């Protein structure tokens, strides 16, 4: 079985996913990083230059081609679960874990290194809040497990994920 990590941007999917994969001696894969290496462009540039719709097509192609083999930790982009086909495929190849938290704390983490392309609006705080309200219920519905990351360090979240992962991997 694979473990698929989902949640809003900034929730720690990549950081915790790498830690978990290392602890379990599994392979780690991040769909956003895979898109960037495959198309030789950052997700931000694809988003800004070619638009969200084009980015979602690339993302779907990557997700639909994820292998069914096991022992992988897969972090998917924040918008990957907007597509029902993506959800169905991810559920068929793994267990989905949703990293949830208050939109305020997640916004702070997501913008720590600047405003991401998907928030390039006049009011990025409101845009992120809107994303949280729109996507949170979708993530929760798709997820097999939920981990609340509020008031936890990356190490605490990784440990909780590791304990969950040991049970999923059995």
C-alpha positions, 0 to 999 in steps of 0.5 A: 500500500502507498500513503498519499498526503493531501492538504492545503499548500503549506501544511507540510506534505512534502517535508513530512512525506520525506521524513516518513519515507525515510523512516519507513525506507519507502520511496518519496514522490511529490507530484508538484516536484515531478511536474517541475522536473518533467516540464522543466518549469516551476509550478508557479511559472506554469500557473502564471504563464499558461494558467491554472487549467493547463497546470491541472491537465499536467497534474492529472496526467502525472497522477493518472500515471502514478504506478500501482506498486507499493511502498511509496509516500506520495505528496499531491499538490493542494488542488489535486483532489479537485478532480474526481478522477484523481481522487479515484486513482489515488484511492486505488493505489493508496491510503489518503491522509489529510493534513488539516489545520486552521486556515490562519496557521496554514496561510502563515506557513504557505506564505513564509517565503513569499506569496505563491502564484495561486494567491497572486491576488490583491488580497492573498489572505482572503484568497487562502481563506477561500481555498480553505473553505472550498477545499477543506470539506473535499479533502476530509471526504476523500481522506481515509485518515486526518491529522490536525497539524495545528500547534505541532512541529514538523517533527510531531506531525511526522511522528504521528504520520509515522505511527499511522504509516506503520499501521497502514503499511502492514 
